[in-house]
């Protein structure tokens, strides 16, 4: 019988984490490092990736940066190649890269709409497709997609983001059904309001922040470290029998 604490370890495994330069992605990289994983870090800003790599190294694990835009198909391929070159393995994919935008739909340009959908949804597709070749060959792997409470709850003037995150949830469920027979686990985290750079539009407006906070039963926003246990659980053997599920980590905003 496996010891309970061992179920939540990912010692010696290798992860790809997108959007790893700041915020939730940085917290995911550090959490997985503490649980024993090395990582390939993907984001657009090389300086941000360098800081995340430093934090991973401080936990005694290795990290390599792949600067680039997740909407570029070549970046996903480069990340998988880097994992196989540096670690000779790939066990975990965390699709965290995201983009947010607000405004009335009649004022939303097609370019802005496509950018939000491309980063949140198409990026997840491209990285899953690239990692899937390795996962299927070895008949194992864990995919953790990052959606949002706004993937199930509508928000005015956030149509592109809501649509994209709802798409991430259905990508998770469909891909989980497709890959489960191959020994690959695919699940999803749906955060609520977290204090990150991407949510600055909320925190910069006291009135908007008060409105959002009124819908959070716990009465507080999340900090990136609040998701550490969730990502480790979904990346580890502890979640082996979980298929296509969405874990809402939102202070209760999805239940009211």
GIFENMO-V271683 format. One record per residue. N is the residue number from 0. SS is DSSP state (helix for helix, strand for strand, loop for the rest). Layout:
n=N ss=SS
n=N ss=SS
This chain:
n=0 ss=loop
n=1 ss=loop
n=2 ss=loop
n=3 ss=helix
n=4 ss=helix
n=5 ss=helix
n=6 ss=helix
n=7 ss=loop
n=8 ss=loop
n=9 ss=loop
n=10 ss=loop
n=11 ss=loop
n=12 ss=loop
n=13 ss=strand
n=14 ss=strand
n=15 ss=strand
n=16 ss=strand
n=17 ss=strand
n=18 ss=loop
n=19 ss=loop
n=20 ss=loop
n=21 ss=loop
n=22 ss=helix
n=23 ss=helix
n=24 ss=helix
n=25 ss=helix
n=26 ss=helix
n=27 ss=helix
n=28 ss=helix
n=29 ss=helix
n=30 ss=helix
n=31 ss=helix
n=32 ss=helix
n=33 ss=helix
n=34 ss=loop
n=35 ss=loop
n=36 ss=loop
n=37 ss=strand
n=38 ss=strand
n=39 ss=strand
n=40 ss=strand
n=41 ss=strand
n=42 ss=strand
n=43 ss=loop
n=44 ss=loop
n=45 ss=helix
n=46 ss=helix
n=47 ss=helix
n=48 ss=helix
n=49 ss=helix
n=50 ss=helix
n=51 ss=helix
n=52 ss=helix
n=53 ss=helix
n=54 ss=helix
n=55 ss=helix
n=56 ss=helix
n=57 ss=helix
n=58 ss=loop
n=59 ss=loop
n=60 ss=loop
n=61 ss=loop
n=62 ss=strand
n=63 ss=strand
n=64 ss=strand
n=65 ss=strand
n=66 ss=strand
n=67 ss=loop
n=68 ss=loop
n=69 ss=loop
n=70 ss=loop
n=71 ss=loop
n=72 ss=helix
n=73 ss=helix
n=74 ss=helix
n=75 ss=helix
n=76 ss=helix
n=77 ss=helix
n=78 ss=helix
n=79 ss=helix
n=80 ss=helix
n=81 ss=helix
n=82 ss=helix
n=83 ss=helix
n=84 ss=helix
n=85 ss=helix
n=86 ss=loop
n=87 ss=loop
n=88 ss=loop
n=89 ss=loop
n=90 ss=loop
n=91 ss=strand
n=92 ss=strand
n=93 ss=strand
n=94 ss=strand
n=95 ss=loop
n=96 ss=loop
n=97 ss=loop
n=98 ss=loop
n=99 ss=loop
n=100 ss=loop
n=101 ss=loop
n=102 ss=loop
n=103 ss=loop
n=104 ss=helix
n=105 ss=helix
n=106 ss=helix
n=107 ss=loop
n=108 ss=loop
n=109 ss=helix
n=110 ss=helix
n=111 ss=helix
n=112 ss=helix
n=113 ss=helix
n=114 ss=helix
n=115 ss=helix
n=116 ss=helix
n=117 ss=helix
n=118 ss=helix
n=119 ss=helix
n=120 ss=helix
n=121 ss=helix
n=122 ss=helix
n=123 ss=helix
n=124 ss=helix
n=125 ss=helix
n=126 ss=helix
n=127 ss=helix
n=128 ss=helix
n=129 ss=helix
n=130 ss=helix
n=131 ss=helix
n=132 ss=helix
n=133 ss=helix
n=134 ss=helix
n=135 ss=helix
n=136 ss=helix
n=137 ss=helix
n=138 ss=loop
n=139 ss=loop
n=140 ss=strand
n=141 ss=strand
n=142 ss=strand
n=143 ss=strand
n=144 ss=strand
n=145 ss=strand
n=146 ss=loop
n=147 ss=loop
n=148 ss=helix
n=149 ss=helix
n=150 ss=helix
n=151 ss=loop
n=152 ss=loop
n=153 ss=loop
n=154 ss=loop
n=155 ss=loop
n=156 ss=loop
n=157 ss=loop
n=158 ss=helix
n=159 ss=helix
n=160 ss=helix
n=161 ss=helix
n=162 ss=helix
n=163 ss=helix
n=164 ss=helix
n=165 ss=helix
n=166 ss=helix
n=167 ss=helix
n=168 ss=helix
n=169 ss=helix
n=170 ss=helix
n=171 ss=helix
n=172 ss=helix
n=173 ss=helix
n=174 ss=helix
n=175 ss=helix
n=176 ss=helix
n=177 ss=helix
n=178 ss=helix
n=179 ss=helix
n=180 ss=helix
n=181 ss=helix
n=182 ss=loop
n=183 ss=strand
n=184 ss=strand
n=185 ss=strand
n=186 ss=strand
n=187 ss=strand
n=188 ss=strand
n=189 ss=strand
n=190 ss=strand
n=191 ss=loop
n=192 ss=loop
n=193 ss=strand
n=194 ss=loop
n=195 ss=loop
n=196 ss=helix
n=197 ss=helix
n=198 ss=helix
n=199 ss=helix
n=200 ss=helix
n=201 ss=helix
n=202 ss=helix
n=203 ss=loop
n=204 ss=loop
n=205 ss=helix
n=206 ss=helix
n=207 ss=helix
n=208 ss=helix
n=209 ss=helix
n=210 ss=helix
n=211 ss=helix
n=212 ss=helix
n=213 ss=loop
n=214 ss=loop
n=215 ss=loop
n=216 ss=loop
n=217 ss=loop
n=218 ss=loop
n=219 ss=loop
n=220 ss=loop
n=221 ss=strand
n=222 ss=loop
n=223 ss=helix
n=224 ss=helix
n=225 ss=helix
n=226 ss=helix
n=227 ss=helix
n=228 ss=helix
n=229 ss=helix
n=230 ss=helix
n=231 ss=helix
n=232 ss=helix
n=233 ss=helix
n=234 ss=helix
n=235 ss=loop
n=236 ss=helix
n=237 ss=helix
n=238 ss=helix
n=239 ss=loop
n=240 ss=loop
n=241 ss=loop
n=242 ss=loop
n=243 ss=loop
n=244 ss=loop
n=245 ss=strand
n=246 ss=strand
n=247 ss=strand
n=248 ss=strand
n=249 ss=loop
n=250 ss=loop
n=251 ss=loop
n=252 ss=helix
n=253 ss=helix
n=254 ss=helix
n=255 ss=loop
